[in-house]
Amino acid sequence: MATHRIADGLFLVDLDLTEPEGFRRFLSAWVIRDGPAAVVVDPGPAATLSALLAGLDELGVTRVEAVLLTHVHIDHAGGTGLLLERHPCARVVCHPRAVAHLVDPSALWEGSRKVLGALAEAYGPIAPVPPERVGFCPTLQAAGCEVAAFPTPGHAPHHLAFRAGAWFFAGELGGVRYPLPAGDYWRPATPPPFRHDVFRESLEAVKGRAGGLCCLGHYGAVDDAEGVLAQASEQLDLWVAAVRRHRRTSGDEFEDAVLADLRAEDPRFGRFPDLPADVRNRERYFLSNTLKGLRGWVEKEG
């Protein structure tokens, strides 16, 4: 377990999985701390709750006042109900469309198992959230800070981004990052069903409101949130164009052709060979899902 101080009052708690391989520097929770009080952003799946609780103990947090969910995919929100059992004062803030899935997570759990298979089992089942403790509010005050929420559909219809002072919690709006010494690896986060127009509109909607530090769902923090989101928009366009060029290619040849183009054309994704071997294996799994989402949009739009 590792807890990282990112700025005064802001911490990242690693939520690594031991199985399957490569799930390090991928899952994390953000903690905004004000003395013994805290706000937790994306507490992660049930399987890593013990790591989150250990991190909160290490930080001296005895009262979680709010849990902010950028979206309710199992890797970001699956442990929310269990965290609330430990912190009875905490309230959950999420997109209005996500409330019902947290109160009764049965459909979310079955959908996760259908899409993710064994990975959903590794993340662990989803505990329900009491209905009186969850809802959407555009602004809130908790743990000594004022938080603003922005609807940002794109990665998911129920996706939110949050700003607290100079910190912008982007969820998966900015894509997926793995830090490397010679320059970070990045890819878009576009599972099906994907809509390019909606994703771009979300990126435009937060322009000028993203603050200074971009706190990512996967993984870490990067200075210049506005720059991160601008690069995400450019990368998204590049990937859609590559998929469109090869949309008539079938089977594995489609993925091979698209990824070969992107390794040559996209310097941020071009660092894929520099990833550790186990992380490359993890990313191959998610790349297939990303390309599936992009291809679905391209084929629909023609």
MOQUIBEL-V319870 format. One record per pair of residues at least 24 apart in sequence whose C-alpha atoms are under 8 Angstrom apart, sorted by sequence separation. I is the first residue (numbers start at 1). GAP is how many residues later the second one is. D is the distance in Angstrom with one decimal. If there is no record, write none. Layout:
BEGIN
((I;GAP;D) (I;GAP;D))
END
This chain:
BEGIN
((9;24;5.0) (36;24;5.8) (37;24;5.7) (40;24;7.1) (43;24;7.6) (63;24;6.4) (65;24;5.9) (66;24;4.8) (67;24;6.1) (68;24;5.9) (69;24;6.2) (70;24;6.8) (71;24;7.3) (104;24;5.8) (9;25;6.5) (35;25;7.5) (36;25;4.3) (37;25;6.4) (38;25;6.3) (39;25;5.8) (42;25;7.2) (64;25;6.9) (65;25;4.3) (66;25;4.8) (67;25;4.7) (68;25;5.0) (69;25;5.2) (70;25;7.9) (103;25;5.1) (104;25;7.6) (35;26;7.2) (36;26;5.3) (37;26;4.8) (38;26;4.8) (39;26;5.8) (40;26;6.4) (41;26;5.8) (42;26;6.2) (43;26;8.0) (63;26;7.2) (64;26;5.4) (65;26;6.5) (66;26;5.8) (67;26;6.2) (68;26;6.4) (69;26;8.0) (72;26;6.6) (102;26;5.7) (103;26;4.9) (203;26;6.5) (36;27;6.1) (37;27;5.7) (38;27;5.9) (39;27;4.9) (40;27;4.9) (41;27;4.6) (42;27;5.0) (63;27;7.8) (66;27;7.3) (71;27;7.5) (102;27;5.5) (103;27;6.0) (203;27;7.7) (33;28;7.4) (37;28;6.6) (38;28;7.3) (39;28;5.9) (40;28;6.2) (41;28;6.0) (42;28;6.6) (103;28;5.7) (238;28;7.6) (15;29;7.2) (39;29;7.4) (41;29;7.5) (45;29;5.8) (72;29;7.9) (17;30;7.9) (44;30;7.4) (45;30;4.8) (49;30;6.2) (72;30;7.7) (173;30;7.4) (203;30;7.0) (17;31;7.2) (44;31;5.2) (45;31;6.0) (48;31;7.7) (235;31;7.3) (16;32;7.3) (44;32;4.2) (45;32;5.9) (46;32;5.4) (47;32;7.5) (99;32;7.9) (15;33;5.6) (43;33;6.2) (44;33;5.2) (45;33;4.2) (46;33;3.9) (49;33;7.7) (200;33;6.5) (255;33;7.4) (42;34;5.0) (43;34;6.0) (44;34;6.0) (45;34;4.5) (46;34;7.7) (49;34;7.3) (74;34;8.0) (155;34;6.2) (42;35;5.8) (43;35;7.8) (44;35;5.7) (45;35;7.8) (74;35;7.8) (99;35;6.7) (155;35;5.5) (15;36;6.1) (43;36;6.2) (44;36;7.5) (46;36;7.2) (99;36;6.3) (154;36;7.6) (155;36;6.8) (255;36;7.3) (14;37;7.5) (15;37;6.9) (43;37;6.2) (13;38;7.8) (14;38;7.8) (74;38;7.0) (13;39;6.5) (73;39;7.9) (96;39;6.5) (155;39;7.2) (43;40;7.8) (94;40;7.4) (95;40;7.4) (96;40;5.6) (154;40;6.9) (176;40;7.7) (178;40;7.7) (179;40;8.0) (92;41;6.1) (93;41;6.0) (94;41;6.0) (95;41;5.7) (154;41;6.6) (176;41;7.6) (177;41;6.0) (178;41;6.3) (13;42;6.1) (91;42;4.9) (92;42;4.5) (93;42;5.3) (94;42;5.3) (154;42;7.4) (168;42;5.5) (174;42;7.2) (176;42;5.1) (177;42;5.4) (90;43;7.5) (91;43;5.9) (92;43;6.4) (93;43;5.2) (167;43;7.8) (168;43;5.7) (175;43;7.6) (176;43;6.5) (177;43;7.7) (93;44;6.7) (154;44;5.5) (155;44;7.0) (167;44;5.8) (168;44;7.1) (170;44;6.6) (171;44;7.6) (172;44;6.7) (188;44;7.1) (78;45;7.7) (81;45;7.4) (82;45;6.2) (84;45;7.6) (153;45;6.5) (154;45;3.9) (166;45;4.8) (167;45;6.0) (168;45;5.9) (169;45;6.1) (170;45;6.0) (171;45;5.4) (172;45;5.6) (74;46;7.5) (78;46;7.5) (81;46;4.9) (153;46;6.3) (154;46;7.6) (163;46;8.0) (165;46;7.2) (166;46;5.1) (167;46;4.9) (168;46;5.0) (169;46;4.7) (170;46;5.4) (171;46;4.3) (172;46;7.0) (78;47;7.0) (79;47;6.5) (80;47;7.3) (81;47;5.3) (152;47;7.6) (163;47;6.8) (166;47;6.2) (167;47;6.3) (168;47;5.8) (169;47;6.2) (170;47;6.7) (171;47;7.5) (188;47;7.2) (27;48;7.3) (75;48;6.7) (78;48;4.9) (79;48;7.0) (81;48;4.8) (154;48;6.7) (163;48;7.0) (167;48;6.9) (169;48;7.7) (187;48;7.7) (188;48;6.3) (243;48;7.5) (247;48;6.8) (27;49;7.9) (74;49;7.2) (78;49;7.1) (80;49;7.2) (81;49;7.9) (153;49;6.1) (1;50;6.0) (152;50;4.8) (151;51;7.7) (152;51;7.5) (243;51;6.9) (244;51;7.5) (247;51;7.6) (3;52;6.0) (74;52;7.4) (243;52;6.2) (247;52;7.4) (1;53;7.8) (2;53;7.3) (152;53;7.8) (1;54;7.5) (174;54;6.4) (240;54;6.3) (244;54;6.1) (174;55;5.4) (239;55;7.9) (240;55;8.0) (243;55;7.4) (95;56;7.2) (150;56;7.5) (173;56;7.5) (168;57;6.9) (175;57;6.5) (174;58;5.4) (240;58;7.3) (173;59;7.9) (97;60;7.9) (98;60;6.0) (97;61;5.7) (96;62;7.4) (95;63;5.3) (94;64;8.0) (95;64;6.6) (95;65;6.4) (94;66;7.2) (47;75;7.0) (48;75;7.7) (47;76;5.2) (66;76;6.6) (46;77;6.2) (47;77;5.2) (65;77;6.1) (45;78;5.4) (46;78;5.2) (65;78;6.6) (45;79;6.6) (46;79;6.6) (46;80;6.7) (45;81;7.8) (187;81;7.4) (186;82;5.3) (187;82;5.9) (185;83;5.3) (186;83;5.4) (184;84;6.7) (185;84;5.6) (71;85;7.3) (183;85;7.8) (185;85;7.5) (72;86;7.6) (185;86;5.4) (71;87;5.9) (184;87;7.2) (185;87;6.4) (71;88;4.7) (183;88;7.6) (70;89;5.4) (71;89;6.4) (70;90;4.6) (185;90;7.8) (69;91;7.4) (70;91;5.8) (70;92;7.6) (180;94;7.8) (180;95;7.7) (192;97;7.3) (191;98;5.5) (192;98;7.5) (196;98;8.0) (20;99;7.5) (70;99;7.9) (190;99;7.6) (191;99;5.0) (194;99;5.1) (70;100;7.5) (71;100;7.5) (190;100;4.9) (191;100;7.8) (192;100;6.5) (193;100;5.7) (194;100;6.3) (70;101;5.3) (189;101;6.3) (190;101;7.7) (191;101;7.0) (192;101;3.9) (196;101;7.1) (20;102;7.5) (188;102;7.3) (191;102;4.8) (192;102;7.5) (194;102;7.1) (195;102;6.0) (19;103;7.1) (39;103;6.7) (190;103;5.8) (191;103;7.7) (193;103;7.2) (194;103;6.0) (38;104;7.5) (39;104;6.1) (190;104;6.8) (192;104;7.2) (193;104;7.7) (38;105;5.1) (37;106;5.3) (34;109;5.2) (33;110;6.4) (34;110;5.9) (32;111;7.2) (41;128;7.9) (76;141;7.8) (26;152;7.6) (25;153;6.9) (42;175;7.7) (29;188;7.8) (28;189;7.0) (27;190;7.3) (28;190;7.3) (27;191;6.2) (28;191;7.2) (26;192;5.1) (27;192;7.0) (25;193;7.5) (26;193;5.4) (25;194;6.1) (25;195;7.9) (12;208;7.4) (6;215;7.7) (24;255;7.8) (22;256;4.5) (23;256;7.1) (21;257;5.8) (22;257;4.3) (21;258;7.5) (22;258;7.6) (22;259;6.9) (23;259;7.0) (21;260;7.8) (22;260;5.5) (21;261;7.0))
END
